[in-house]
Amino acid sequence: MLYYSQFLRQLTVLSLAVQLGACAVISKSECEDNNWQRVGYSAGADGEADSLIAFNKRADVCAKYGLPADISGFEIGYAQGKDDFCEISNAVKLGVRGQRRAVDDQVCTDFRYLGFNAAFNKGYGLYKLKRQLAETQSQIDYFENQIYRHQRKRRQLAQQIQAGELSEQQIRSAYHYRNRLGHDIYDVRTRIRGYANRLRSDERAVRKYQMLLDTEFGGDF
């Protein structure tokens, strides 16, 4: 449950990050500051693949305010930001978070960033294990909810039978349905036990892989 909840929190954070990323790439105040080296650093550190496209997006926004853009300063900052983005430790973190844009857009493929994709893939291995763990827990939650619904229906049937308002035929049908629900509950509980065993196995796999990453890269991912 711990790894599952942590994984869901990570997905929520990533979702918020995507929403924030959809906002304007540069604000009016940043255009007015005219610190294009800082603007470029932000674009590079965010993993934008093409510096010219990144610059033009921001320059277009500032042009609407009648403010100039400095591509030279932007390029200097972008290169610095990209170097930080393409660090091996960040590659692992991106992989653990499942942020494939860095490798899909081939952001860090230069000779100076050798090992980035390999480190990302190692981190991505943990992401996949956590996702599998979350899916297993989701199945358990689904079946537990199914048991709850069956048990509630059985109680309702019992109340109807005890109320004495049913015909003989309706009572027989109610008993039959109640018994069938009992068998269904037994079957679902059997399935839950199987998923619970898988959950424990998934948790062990996550812990083991986490330890390997921490040992190899010297950080808590």
PyMOL commands that set and color helices and strands:
alter all, ss='L'
color gray80, all
select helices_A, chain A and resi 2-21+28-33+36-45+51-64+71-85+88-97+101-104+111-113+116-163+168-217
alter helices_A, ss='H'
color red, helices_A
deselect
rebuild
show_as cartoon
